[in-house]
């Protein structure tokens, strides 16, 4: 049994890792076709970039593995750099705003005999 992996990476996605992980957890371990359907129907902002990342990983496997045999082997969402902004408040005070970003790594595995 031959086991190969194909990967794609999304860096500095402007969405908090906590929210992106909700989308990533829904497709982990699923076949590619099933994962595409889930991402189509999911009502989350991070679903579109992750679907694009999935298409990229499938394109990386083109010619080396059949799409029917591919599944989401690993998807990891890590913290990216934080953009610091500030909001001015009453009495001359300033409150920080942290705009969080994410790094997403997607690995597809193939089960071929």
C-alpha positions as CSV (number, residue, x, y, z in Angstrom):
1,X,0.0,0.0,0.0
2,X,1.5,3.3,-1.1
3,X,0.9,6.4,1.0
4,X,1.8,9.8,-0.3
5,X,1.2,13.3,1.0
6,X,0.5,16.5,-0.9
7,X,0.4,19.9,0.9
8,X,-0.6,23.5,0.5
9,X,-0.1,26.5,2.8
10,X,-2.0,29.6,3.5
11,X,-0.1,32.3,5.4
12,X,-1.2,35.4,7.1
13,X,-5.0,34.9,6.6
14,X,-6.8,37.8,8.2
15,X,-9.0,35.7,10.5
16,X,-8.5,34.7,14.0
17,X,-7.2,31.2,14.5
18,X,-10.0,30.3,16.9
19,X,-12.6,30.9,14.2
20,X,-10.6,29.3,11.4
21,X,-10.2,26.1,13.5
22,X,-14.0,25.7,13.5
23,X,-13.9,25.3,9.7
24,X,-10.7,23.2,9.7
25,X,-12.2,20.7,12.3
26,X,-15.2,20.1,10.1
27,X,-13.1,18.7,7.2
28,X,-10.3,16.9,9.0
29,X,-10.2,13.2,7.9
30,X,-12.8,13.6,5.2
31,X,-12.4,12.7,1.5
32,X,-11.8,15.6,-0.8
33,X,-15.2,15.4,-2.5
34,X,-17.0,15.3,0.8
35,X,-14.8,18.2,2.2
36,X,-15.7,20.4,-0.8
37,X,-19.4,19.8,-0.2
38,X,-19.0,20.7,3.5
39,X,-17.1,23.9,2.7
40,X,-19.8,24.9,0.1
41,X,-22.5,24.6,2.6
42,X,-20.7,26.0,5.7
43,X,-21.8,29.5,6.6
44,X,-18.4,30.8,7.8
45,X,-16.2,33.5,6.4
46,X,-13.1,31.2,6.6
47,X,-14.8,28.5,4.4
48,X,-13.9,30.1,1.1
49,X,-10.1,30.6,1.7
50,X,-9.9,27.0,3.0
51,X,-11.8,25.7,0.0
52,X,-9.3,27.5,-2.3
53,X,-6.4,26.0,-0.3
54,X,-8.0,22.5,-0.7
55,X,-8.2,23.1,-4.5
56,X,-4.5,24.1,-4.5
57,X,-3.5,20.9,-2.6
58,X,-5.5,18.8,-5.1
59,X,-3.7,20.6,-8.0
60,X,-0.4,19.8,-6.4
61,X,-1.4,16.1,-6.5
62,X,-2.4,16.3,-10.1
63,X,-0.9,13.5,-12.1
64,X,0.5,11.8,-9.1
65,X,-2.7,10.6,-7.4
66,X,-6.3,10.1,-8.3
67,X,-8.6,12.7,-6.8
68,X,-11.0,10.0,-5.5
69,X,-8.3,8.4,-3.4
70,X,-7.3,11.7,-1.7
71,X,-8.4,12.6,1.8
72,X,-7.6,15.4,4.3
73,X,-4.8,13.8,6.3
74,X,-3.8,16.9,8.3
75,X,-5.0,20.4,8.6
76,X,-3.4,22.7,11.2
77,X,-4.3,26.3,12.0
78,X,-1.6,28.3,13.8
79,X,-1.2,31.8,15.0
80,X,0.2,34.4,12.6
81,X,1.5,37.9,13.3
82,X,-0.9,40.2,15.1
83,X,-1.7,43.6,13.7
84,X,-1.9,46.2,16.5
85,X,-4.2,49.1,16.1
86,X,-5.7,51.5,18.7
87,X,-9.0,53.0,19.5
88,X,-9.2,56.3,21.2
89,X,-11.6,56.5,24.2
90,X,-12.9,59.0,26.6
91,X,-10.6,61.2,28.8
92,X,-7.7,60.8,26.4
93,X,-7.3,57.1,26.9
94,X,-6.4,54.6,24.2
95,X,-7.5,50.9,24.0
96,X,-5.6,48.4,22.0
97,X,-7.2,46.5,19.1
98,X,-5.5,43.2,18.1
99,X,-6.3,42.0,14.6
100,X,-5.3,38.4,14.6
101,X,-4.0,36.4,11.6
102,X,-3.7,32.7,10.9
103,X,-1.4,30.3,9.2
104,X,-3.1,27.2,7.7
105,X,-1.3,24.1,6.6
106,X,-3.3,21.4,4.7
107,X,-1.9,17.9,3.9
108,X,-3.7,15.5,1.7
109,X,-3.0,11.8,1.8
110,X,-3.7,9.2,-0.8
111,X,-4.6,5.6,-0.4
112,X,-3.5,3.7,-3.4
113,X,-2.9,0.0,-3.8
